[in-house]
Amino acid sequence: MKNRVIVLGAGGAGLVAALNAYENGAAVTIITKEYPTRSQTCMAQGGINAVLSKQKGDSIERHVEDTVKSSNALADEKKVRYMCEQAPKALEWLDGIGVPFSRTKESKIAQRKLGGAYAPRACYAEDYTGLKILHTLYDNCIAKDIEILTQRYLLDFITQADDNNKKSVCGVSVLNKKSGEVEIYEASSIIIATGGYSRIYHKYSTNSSSSTGDGIAAALRAGAKASGMEFIQFHPTALKNSSILISESARGAGGYLLNSKKERFTNELAPRDEVSKAIDDEIKKGEDIYLDIRHLGKEFIEKELPQEAKLAKLYENKDPLFELLPIKPAAHYTMGGIEVDDNLSTCIDGLFAVGECANHRVHGANRLGGNSLLELVVFGKKCGENAAKYASGIDKVKDLSKQKSLFEKELSKIKEFTCEVNFYEKYEEIGELFYRNVGIKREKKSMESVLEKVVRIKENLHKAGVSDKSKIYNTNLIEFLEFKNMLELGELILLSAISREESRGAHFRVDAPDTKEKFASHTVID
């Protein structure tokens, strides 16, 4: 279909991009492997940054400074400035489409302070900010009758080359989870908004089980580039036993971090990398670590932190009104991703990327809390506009009907693998290895050892495979494909982390503790 824009992913970035592509005249189809309201955006609890007033001396310039400082000099200041300058408009737009932000007594959007911020600038909706934004975006997509295809797993992009061997995207192959059928969709342009890859850390991640980097892996196979893959942010306060996130808003409100001796040991509102390292140091001394918000009081917790209280009771059997919450750092956000230019385009014509799957060069080595939701709104708008503009210039779309059998054959080959190896066990092993050796603190020899194991598992993947040979709702097959993607990205994470012989932001090398000027650029992977 002429002027068709396909959006892969229905989190905040994908829905914002879809709405803006629609508003710019494109026919839009959203394809997602989960239901939209289950997307990772719903776990962004703390808020979305924007300077809405000059209270306490805040300014857009200070927002820029905080973001660049947190990035450890690895963010592109021009792009950071664009994001921060667009932030007030982004909040006005969200407010206008119905996001139910918490309000002050004067009926203004309420704001709180998050770690690394000069002043309170995170706009919030209790501690459900991402969830409320996601649901509002979804409602708006439904109101505009934008087509949404759920339960489709991304397989690969379909490209074509011109006489000069310049690639352009013309379609995408997906696996319909419900029917087990391979489906091919033609498109004038495609937006990748499939999220990050921190689930490679398995049970040591705050993210959903869907954050497996599928879009990044598929883009790389198609010929796109990725960068900054070694930069993975660990959130300081995940519940100890479940890795469920306890928002930074709890510390922003005045929560304390305590060790076993009930001593405070760090500045709770320092940037996330600093707080995570401090907690890791205490744990290595044999200390248990706790978050204490008891002193904030029942009224405040029930009004401002209701989700945190529910999560603590549900997953840790602790009531934060009366008890300390046992916590640990866990993989939370991936700063690296698909390389995009100022127009959010990859090096493949017609293929765009936005959100956590893309590297917009605004987070650098460490993301500032409150900037992830801002990023997806600001760049989601721009991405949707540019994808629609590109699609309007495509006269015809290639017939891809013959492609289906090729992908079906690939899946059939996987079902013929021997299953000598249980890939679920290997996934758990990789998660443990990454958390211990490619986590908050890293060292060359241990990472090289992990790399050898990852490569060995990749080489022997044909000995794994799936025991379920059926078509309908074959989650065993989907999980194998996710594991395959995580192995591909895991190798790239390790190669990037080993080559960066310095410490910078979320990447801390115990064998190279200093920050070095020669590494003040992104690691780019072809």
Solvent accessible surface area in square Angstrom, and as a share of the most:
residue,aa,sasa,rsa
1,M,132,0.59
2,K,115,0.49
3,N,41,0.21
4,R,36,0.13
5,V,0,0.00
6,I,2,0.01
7,V,0,0.00
8,L,4,0.02
9,G,10,0.09
10,A,3,0.02
11,G,13,0.13
12,G,1,0.01
13,A,10,0.08
14,G,0,0.00
15,L,0,0.00
16,V,0,0.00
17,A,0,0.00
18,A,0,0.00
19,L,6,0.03
20,N,14,0.07
21,A,0,0.00
22,Y,89,0.34
23,E,105,0.47
24,N,79,0.41
25,G,65,0.62
26,A,8,0.06
27,A,37,0.28
28,V,7,0.04
29,T,6,0.03
30,I,0,0.00
31,I,3,0.02
32,T,9,0.05
33,K,31,0.13
34,E,43,0.19
35,Y,91,0.34
36,P,3,0.02
37,T,43,0.25
38,R,149,0.54
39,S,18,0.11
40,Q,45,0.20
41,T,16,0.09
42,C,25,0.15
43,M,41,0.18
44,A,26,0.20
45,Q,3,0.01
46,G,11,0.10
47,G,5,0.05
48,I,0,0.00
49,N,2,0.01
50,A,0,0.00
51,V,15,0.09
52,L,71,0.35
53,S,55,0.36
54,K,169,0.72
55,Q,75,0.33
56,K,151,0.64
57,G,43,0.42
58,D,4,0.02
59,S,35,0.23
60,I,57,0.29
61,E,77,0.35
62,R,85,0.31
63,H,0,0.00
64,V,1,0.01
65,E,89,0.40
66,D,18,0.10
67,T,2,0.01
68,V,35,0.20
69,K,159,0.67
70,S,8,0.05
71,S,0,0.00
72,N,50,0.26
73,A,70,0.54
74,L,8,0.04
75,A,15,0.12
76,D,53,0.28
77,E,87,0.39
78,K,148,0.63
79,K,33,0.14
80,V,0,0.00
81,R,73,0.27
82,Y,73,0.28
83,M,0,0.00
84,C,1,0.00
85,E,82,0.37
86,Q,48,0.21
87,A,0,0.00
88,P,38,0.24
89,K,129,0.55
90,A,9,0.07
91,L,1,0.01
92,E,127,0.57
93,W,78,0.27
94,L,0,0.00
95,D,52,0.27
96,G,68,0.66
97,I,42,0.21
98,G,47,0.45
99,V,3,0.02
100,P,73,0.46
101,F,8,0.04
102,S,26,0.17
103,R,110,0.40
104,T,56,0.32
105,K,202,0.85
106,E,125,0.56
107,S,78,0.50
108,K,142,0.60
109,I,25,0.13
110,A,7,0.06
111,Q,34,0.15
112,R,26,0.09
113,K,69,0.29
114,L,3,0.02
115,G,3,0.03
116,G,24,0.23
117,A,10,0.07
118,Y,98,0.37
119,A,2,0.01
120,P,23,0.14
121,R,1,0.00
122,A,1,0.00
123,C,0,0.00
124,Y,19,0.07
125,A,2,0.01
126,E,60,0.27
127,D,0,0.00
128,Y,34,0.13
129,T,0,0.00
130,G,0,0.00
131,L,48,0.24
132,K,59,0.25
133,I,0,0.00
134,L,0,0.00
135,H,76,0.34
136,T,13,0.08
137,L,0,0.00
138,Y,56,0.21
139,D,85,0.44
140,N,31,0.16
141,C,0,0.00
142,I,94,0.48
143,A,88,0.68
144,K,67,0.28
145,D,129,0.67
146,I,12,0.06
147,E,81,0.36
148,I,39,0.20
149,L,30,0.15
150,T,30,0.17
151,Q,23,0.10
152,R,45,0.17
153,Y,2,0.01
154,L,14,0.07
155,L,16,0.08
156,D,36,0.19
157,F,15,0.06
158,I,11,0.06
159,T,39,0.22
160,Q,70,0.31
161,A,59,0.46
162,D,76,0.39
163,D,151,0.78
164,N,134,0.69
165,N,122,0.63
166,K,85,0.36
167,K,79,0.34
168,S,23,0.15
169,V,7,0.04
170,C,4,0.02
171,G,0,0.00
172,V,0,0.00
173,S,0,0.00
174,V,1,0.00
175,L,6,0.03
176,N,16,0.08
177,K,25,0.11
178,K,129,0.55
179,S,43,0.28
180,G,15,0.14
181,E,60,0.27
182,V,4,0.03
183,E,36,0.16
184,I,37,0.19
185,Y,49,0.19
186,E,58,0.26
187,A,2,0.02
188,S,2,0.01
189,S,0,0.00
190,I,0,0.00
191,I,0,0.00
192,I,0,0.00
193,A,10,0.07
194,T,40,0.23
195,G,23,0.22
196,G,2,0.02
197,Y,1,0.00
198,S,0,0.00
199,R,51,0.19
200,I,3,0.01
201,Y,0,0.00
202,H,41,0.18
203,K,98,0.41
204,Y,19,0.07
205,S,4,0.03
206,T,10,0.06
207,N,7,0.03
208,S,43,0.28
209,S,77,0.50
210,S,24,0.16
211,S,7,0.04
212,T,2,0.01
213,G,1,0.01
214,D,8,0.04
215,G,0,0.00
216,I,0,0.00
217,A,1,0.01
218,A,0,0.00
219,A,0,0.00
220,L,32,0.16
221,R,97,0.35
222,A,10,0.08
223,G,40,0.38
224,A,0,0.00
225,K,81,0.34
226,A,0,0.00
227,S,0,0.00
228,G,1,0.01
229,M,0,0.00
230,E,0,0.00
231,F,1,0.00
232,I,0,0.00
233,Q,1,0.00
234,F,7,0.03
235,H,1,0.01
236,P,0,0.00
237,T,0,0.00
238,A,0,0.00
239,L,0,0.00
240,K,88,0.37
241,N,117,0.60
242,S,41,0.26
243,S,2,0.01
244,I,35,0.18
245,L,6,0.03
246,I,0,0.00
247,S,2,0.02
248,E,3,0.01
249,S,0,0.00
250,A,0,0.00
251,R,3,0.01
252,G,20,0.19
253,A,35,0.27
254,G,30,0.29
255,G,2,0.02
256,Y,69,0.26
257,L,0,0.00
258,L,14,0.07
259,N,6,0.03
260,S,49,0.31
261,K,130,0.55
262,K,113,0.48
263,E,87,0.39
264,R,135,0.49
265,F,50,0.21
266,T,33,0.19
267,N,98,0.50
268,E,10,0.04
269,L,46,0.23
270,A,11,0.09
271,P,26,0.16
272,R,17,0.06
273,D,19,0.10
274,E,92,0.41
275,V,0,0.00
276,S,2,0.01
277,K,39,0.17
278,A,22,0.17
279,I,0,0.00
280,D,18,0.09
281,D,59,0.31
282,E,17,0.07
283,I,70,0.36
284,K,142,0.60
285,K,146,0.62
286,G,66,0.64
287,E,19,0.09
288,D,60,0.31
289,I,5,0.03
290,Y,45,0.17
291,L,0,0.00
292,D,10,0.05
293,I,1,0.00
294,R,101,0.37
295,H,88,0.39
296,L,34,0.17
297,G,29,0.28
298,K,125,0.53
299,E,144,0.65
300,F,75,0.31
301,I,1,0.00
302,E,96,0.43
303,K,133,0.56
304,E,25,0.11
305,L,1,0.00
306,P,20,0.13
307,Q,20,0.09
308,E,0,0.00
309,A,12,0.10
310,K,126,0.54
311,L,23,0.12
312,A,0,0.00
313,K,98,0.42
314,L,133,0.66
315,Y,98,0.37
316,E,15,0.07
317,N,132,0.68
318,K,66,0.28
319,D,33,0.17
320,P,0,0.00
321,L,34,0.17
322,F,149,0.62
323,E,66,0.30
324,L,25,0.12
325,L,0,0.00
326,P,17,0.10
327,I,3,0.01
328,K,27,0.12
329,P,2,0.01
330,A,0,0.00
331,A,0,0.00
332,H,20,0.09
333,Y,15,0.06
334,T,1,0.01
335,M,7,0.03
336,G,0,0.00
337,G,0,0.00
338,I,0,0.00
339,E,36,0.16
340,V,14,0.08
341,D,71,0.37
342,D,70,0.36
343,N,79,0.41
344,L,3,0.02
345,S,19,0.12
346,T,11,0.06
347,C,55,0.33
348,I,2,0.01
349,D,52,0.27
350,G,1,0.01
351,L,0,0.00
352,F,8,0.03
353,A,0,0.00
354,V,0,0.00
355,G,4,0.03
356,E,28,0.13
357,C,0,0.00
358,A,4,0.03
359,N,5,0.02
360,H,4,0.02
361,R,55,0.20
362,V,0,0.00
363,H,8,0.04
364,G,3,0.03
365,A,0,0.00
366,N,1,0.01
367,R,7,0.03
368,L,4,0.02
369,G,2,0.02
370,G,6,0.06
371,N,0,0.00
372,S,20,0.13
373,L,3,0.02
374,L,0,0.00
375,E,2,0.01
376,L,17,0.08
377,V,4,0.02
378,V,6,0.04
379,F,9,0.04
380,G,0,0.00
381,K,95,0.40
382,K,49,0.21
383,C,0,0.00
384,G,0,0.00
385,E,54,0.24
386,N,31,0.16
387,A,0,0.00
388,A,4,0.03
389,K,155,0.65
390,Y,65,0.25
391,A,0,0.00
392,S,68,0.44
393,G,59,0.56
394,I,48,0.24
395,D,123,0.64
396,K,173,0.73
397,V,30,0.17
398,K,97,0.41
399,D,107,0.56
400,L,2,0.01
401,S,79,0.51
402,K,180,0.76
403,Q,45,0.20
404,K,72,0.31
405,S,53,0.34
406,L,96,0.48
407,F,30,0.12
408,E,64,0.29
409,K,124,0.52
410,E,93,0.42
411,L,17,0.08
412,S,57,0.37
413,K,113,0.48
414,I,16,0.08
415,K,42,0.18
416,E,137,0.61
417,F,54,0.22
418,T,83,0.48
419,C,50,0.30
420,E,123,0.55
421,V,44,0.25
422,N,71,0.36
423,F,6,0.02
424,Y,91,0.34
425,E,114,0.51
426,K,62,0.26
427,Y,32,0.12
428,E,80,0.36
429,E,66,0.29
430,I,4,0.02
431,G,0,0.00
432,E,52,0.23
433,L,29,0.15
434,F,0,0.00
435,Y,33,0.13
436,R,144,0.53
437,N,33,0.17
438,V,0,0.00
439,G,0,0.00
440,I,17,0.09
441,K,44,0.18
442,R,3,0.01
443,E,51,0.23
444,K,73,0.31
445,K,154,0.65
446,S,32,0.21
447,M,0,0.00
448,E,64,0.29
449,S,50,0.32
450,V,2,0.01
451,L,29,0.14
452,E,107,0.48
453,K,65,0.28
454,V,1,0.00
455,V,48,0.27
456,R,125,0.46
457,I,20,0.10
458,K,71,0.30
459,E,117,0.52
460,N,48,0.25
461,L,20,0.10
462,H,91,0.41
463,K,73,0.31
464,A,2,0.02
465,G,5,0.05
466,V,0,0.00
467,S,93,0.60
468,D,52,0.27
469,K,105,0.44
470,S,56,0.36
471,K,99,0.42
472,I,118,0.60
473,Y,104,0.39
474,N,8,0.04
475,T,76,0.44
476,N,20,0.10
477,L,6,0.03
478,I,11,0.05
479,E,67,0.30
480,F,0,0.00
481,L,17,0.08
482,E,19,0.09
483,F,3,0.01
484,K,65,0.28
485,N,7,0.03
486,M,7,0.03
487,L,3,0.01
488,E,37,0.17
489,L,1,0.01
490,G,1,0.01
491,E,38,0.17
492,L,34,0.17
493,I,0,0.00
494,L,0,0.00
495,L,87,0.43
496,S,3,0.02
497,A,0,0.00
498,I,24,0.12
499,S,61,0.39
500,R,5,0.02
501,E,71,0.32
502,E,0,0.00
503,S,7,0.05
504,R,7,0.03
505,G,6,0.06
506,A,8,0.07
507,H,0,0.00
508,F,45,0.19
509,R,5,0.02
510,V,77,0.44
511,D,67,0.35
512,A,11,0.08
513,P,80,0.50
514,D,96,0.50
515,T,71,0.41
516,K,76,0.32
517,E,148,0.66
518,K,159,0.68
519,F,36,0.15
520,A,39,0.30
521,S,67,0.43
522,H,24,0.11
523,T,33,0.19
524,V,73,0.42
525,I,25,0.13
526,D,132,0.69
